[in-house]
């Protein structure tokens, strides 16, 4: 009997094992043909107008080397409540998984560009992630031996 190798998915980071006040649920799809995996708020959050919030999800993603996880705000939160991702679309590279700086924890930065506060309960779906393939240019230099990720946001530009 052949066992299928797990190619992509989600896990909890180690730090959340001891935090009992968090809502912890791995991202999930709601329907058979949903492209996005919903991410859930780990704790109740009030998004004040004009403010940005870094949401530490307690989740990390693993995937094949030629894939990435694209993160988007849920459309209902953008359209109805003026919440946006600070960087518009989050990109989680495959080598972010288990990096020594933060274990690859996915951190989502949300900004309220509206004029009203929005209170979301722990467990509310607030973002969605879509696994995607990418391609490399024919004349791309082989950087696999000289560049190793050691951190999170901005880590590939650090020397």
C-alpha positions as CSV (number, residue, x, y, z in Angstrom):
1,X,0.0,0.0,0.0
2,X,1.4,3.4,-1.0
3,X,1.2,6.3,1.5
4,X,0.6,9.7,-0.1
5,X,3.1,12.3,1.0
6,X,1.6,15.5,2.5
7,X,2.6,18.3,0.2
8,X,1.0,21.4,1.8
9,X,-0.9,22.3,4.9
10,X,-1.0,24.2,8.2
11,X,0.3,23.6,11.7
12,X,0.3,25.4,15.0
13,X,3.5,27.1,16.1
14,X,5.1,25.9,19.3
15,X,4.5,29.1,21.3
16,X,0.7,28.6,21.2
17,X,0.8,25.3,23.1
18,X,0.8,27.1,26.5
19,X,-1.5,30.0,25.6
20,X,-5.0,29.0,26.8
21,X,-6.7,32.3,26.2
22,X,-6.4,32.0,22.4
23,X,-9.0,30.7,19.9
24,X,-7.0,28.2,17.9
25,X,-8.3,26.6,14.7
26,X,-6.3,25.6,11.6
27,X,-7.4,27.4,8.5
28,X,-10.2,25.7,6.6
29,X,-12.2,25.9,3.4
30,X,-16.0,26.3,3.7
31,X,-17.1,24.7,0.4
32,X,-15.8,22.1,-2.0
33,X,-14.8,24.7,-4.6
34,X,-13.5,27.4,-2.2
35,X,-10.0,28.5,-3.2
36,X,-9.2,30.2,0.1
37,X,-8.5,28.8,3.5
38,X,-10.1,31.0,6.1
39,X,-7.9,32.2,8.9
40,X,-9.5,32.9,12.3
41,X,-8.8,35.6,14.9
42,X,-7.0,34.1,17.8
43,X,-8.5,36.6,20.2
44,X,-11.1,39.3,20.2
45,X,-9.9,42.5,18.5
46,X,-11.3,46.0,18.1
47,X,-10.0,47.6,14.9
48,X,-10.1,51.3,15.5
49,X,-10.2,53.8,12.6
50,X,-6.8,54.7,11.2
51,X,-5.0,52.1,13.2
52,X,-3.0,49.0,12.1
53,X,-2.9,45.7,13.9
54,X,-0.4,42.9,13.7
55,X,-2.4,39.6,14.1
56,X,-0.1,36.7,15.2
57,X,-2.1,33.8,14.0
58,X,-0.3,31.0,15.8
59,X,-0.3,29.2,12.4
60,X,2.5,28.2,10.0
61,X,2.2,26.8,6.5
62,X,4.2,24.2,4.7
63,X,4.2,23.7,1.0
64,X,6.3,22.5,-2.0
65,X,9.4,24.5,-2.9
66,X,7.8,26.0,-6.0
67,X,4.7,27.3,-4.1
68,X,3.7,30.2,-1.9
69,X,0.7,31.1,0.2
70,X,-1.1,34.3,-0.9
71,X,-3.0,36.0,1.9
72,X,-6.0,38.3,1.4
73,X,-8.5,40.1,3.6
74,X,-12.0,38.5,3.5
75,X,-14.0,40.5,0.9
76,X,-16.8,41.1,3.3
77,X,-14.5,42.9,5.8
78,X,-13.0,45.0,3.0
79,X,-16.3,46.0,1.4
80,X,-18.6,46.3,4.4
81,X,-16.1,47.5,7.1
82,X,-13.1,49.1,5.3
83,X,-10.5,46.7,6.6
84,X,-7.5,46.1,4.4
85,X,-4.2,44.1,4.6
86,X,-1.5,46.7,5.1
87,X,0.6,45.2,2.3
88,X,-2.5,44.5,0.1
89,X,-1.5,40.8,-0.5
90,X,0.6,38.8,1.9
91,X,3.1,36.4,0.4
92,X,4.3,33.5,2.5
93,X,7.3,31.8,0.8
94,X,7.9,28.0,1.2
95,X,11.2,28.6,3.0
96,X,9.4,30.7,5.7
97,X,8.3,27.5,7.3
98,X,10.2,26.7,10.5
99,X,12.7,29.5,10.1
100,X,14.8,30.0,13.2
101,X,13.6,33.5,13.9
102,X,9.9,32.9,14.5
103,X,9.2,29.3,13.4
104,X,7.4,30.6,10.4
105,X,4.4,32.0,12.2
106,X,2.0,33.8,9.9
107,X,1.5,37.4,11.0
108,X,-1.2,39.4,9.2
109,X,-1.2,43.2,9.4
110,X,-4.7,44.7,9.1
111,X,-5.5,48.4,8.9
112,X,-8.9,50.0,9.4
113,X,-9.2,52.7,6.7
114,X,-12.8,53.5,7.7
115,X,-14.3,56.0,10.2
116,X,-15.8,53.4,12.5
117,X,-14.4,50.9,14.9
118,X,-15.1,47.2,14.3
119,X,-15.1,44.6,17.1
120,X,-14.5,41.1,15.9
121,X,-14.8,38.1,18.2
122,X,-12.1,35.4,18.7
123,X,-12.8,32.8,16.0
124,X,-14.0,35.2,13.4
125,X,-12.7,34.5,9.9
126,X,-10.7,37.6,8.9
127,X,-8.3,36.6,6.1
128,X,-7.9,33.8,3.6
129,X,-4.9,32.0,2.2
130,X,-4.6,30.5,-1.3
131,X,-1.8,28.1,-2.2
132,X,-0.2,29.1,-5.5
133,X,2.5,27.8,-7.9
134,X,5.1,30.2,-9.3
135,X,7.6,30.1,-12.1
136,X,11.2,31.3,-12.3
137,X,12.7,33.2,-15.3
138,X,15.0,31.2,-17.6
139,X,17.9,33.5,-16.9
140,X,17.4,33.5,-13.1
141,X,20.6,33.1,-11.2
142,X,20.8,30.0,-8.9
143,X,20.6,31.5,-5.4
144,X,19.8,28.4,-3.5
145,X,23.2,28.0,-2.0
146,X,23.9,31.6,-1.0
147,X,20.5,32.7,0.3
148,X,18.9,31.1,3.4
149,X,15.9,32.7,5.1
150,X,16.5,33.3,8.8
151,X,13.5,35.5,9.7
152,X,10.2,37.1,8.9
153,X,9.1,40.4,7.4
154,X,12.0,41.9,5.4
155,X,14.4,39.0,6.2
156,X,15.5,38.3,2.6
157,X,17.0,41.8,2.3
158,X,19.0,41.6,5.5
159,X,22.7,40.9,5.2
